[in-house]
């Protein structure tokens, strides 16, 4: 599957386009293009897990976060008093500083998620797991991300 970035001349296989933009200002475009192409190709509805990763990309853009592959470790961010995540943009596993399992190795291309200091998920743009409790679940995480985006853009 070949995709073209809407903001620049990059054209590549889906995974290549995502990798090319994982670390720059086109992050949201790359995730959205890839998610949509995979969803259409598979004929499936949008996955909440990939929606969560895409919303993290929106937050990164709102915060001006760029070049996370150049960080010495994961990009770590506290969304609010309850939610925290670490994204590994490196080619190999990288330890993060979070929670009761620290130091925990986050696999390449994954987001490790915590709710109230406890493990709540590990996922990529293509799938994974997020807690499914009453307070900690995909919907409440996405709502917290949207609130953080609102705070970042004020």
N, C-alpha and C positions, 0 to 999 in steps of 0.2 A: 504494500500500500504506500503510495507516494503522496506527501502532503507539501503544501507551499505555505510559508508564513505570510500572514496578511500584512506585516509591517516591514518586511525586508525580503531580499531575493533568495533566502534559504529555501531549498527544496531537497528533501531527503526522504528516505524510508521513515516510517512513523517513529520508530525508536530513535533513529539518528536525529530527527528533528527535535524530539523531546530532549535528547542529550545536549544538542547544540544550544538549546535555549534554557536548560535547567538552571543556568547561572546568570542570566542577564534579564534585561527589561522585557523581553518577549515571553517570559515565563507563563503568564496567563494565556496568551494566544496559543502557545505550544500545547499546553495541557488541554485547553478547550478543543483545539483542532484534533488532537489525538483521541480524546474521549469521544467526541462526536463521530469520528471516522470509525472507531472500533464499535461503537454502539450501533451505528447504521449497518456496518458490515455484518454484525452478529444478529441484527434484527431484534435487539433487546431494549427494554426501557433503561433509562439512566440509573446507574447504581448509586445508592447513597454513599458508599465508600469512596467512589471516584468523585462524587460531588463534594465530599469532605476534602479530598486532596485539591480539587480545583478551587475550593473556597480558601484553603490555605494559600494557594497561589495568588488569589485576589488580595488577601491580607498582606502577603509579601510585597506586592506591587504598591499597596496603599502605604506601607511602611518604608518604601524605597529600598527594600532588601535586594541586593544583587550579589552575584559572584559567590554563592555559598560553597562552591567547590574549592574556593581559595581559603576558606576558613580552616583553622588547624583541626577542627573537629566538626561535629554536627552543628547545623543552625538550630539553636534552642530558643524557644519563645514561650513566655507565660502569657496565655490568652486572657485569663482573669484569675480570680482567687481559687478557682477549682481546676481549670484545664491548663495543661502544659504539654508541649510536644518538642520532639527533636527530629530533624530530617537529615539523613545522611546522603550527601551528593557526591561522595567519593566512590572509587571503584571497588573498595574493599570494606569490610566491617569497621565501624568507628565507635568508640565508647562515648556515651553521653553521661551527663552529670545527674540525671533525674532520679527521683523517687527512692523507694525502699530497695530496689534492685541495683542501684548505682554501685559501681560503674557497669552499666549494661551495654553490650555491643548491639548497635543498630545495623541491620544488614544494608548493603548498598541499595540506594533508590527507595528506601523505606522511610515511613514516618512512624516513630514510636510515640504513643499517646498515653498520658496519665490524667486521671481524674482524682482530685483530692489526694495526690501523692501515691495513688495506686495504679498499677498497669490497667489501661483501658483499651488498648488496641495497638496493632501493628499492621500497616497497610501501604500500598503503592497506588499509583494512579489507576492500576488495573484491577485492584481488589485487595482483599485482606479481611481483617476482623476488627470490629469496634464493639465495645461493650453494648449490651442490650438491656440494661437495667432501667428502672423507672426514672432515675435522675441522670445517669450516665449512659448516653446512647448517641447514635449518629445525629439525630435531630437536635438534641440539646447541644452537642458539640458544634454543629453547623450554626446554630443560633448564637452561641458564644462567639464564634468567628465573625459572624455578621455584625454583632455588637462591637467587636474590636475594630472591624473595618470602619464602622461609623465613628468610633472614637479617633481613629487614625486620620480620618479625612476632615475632621472639624477644624 
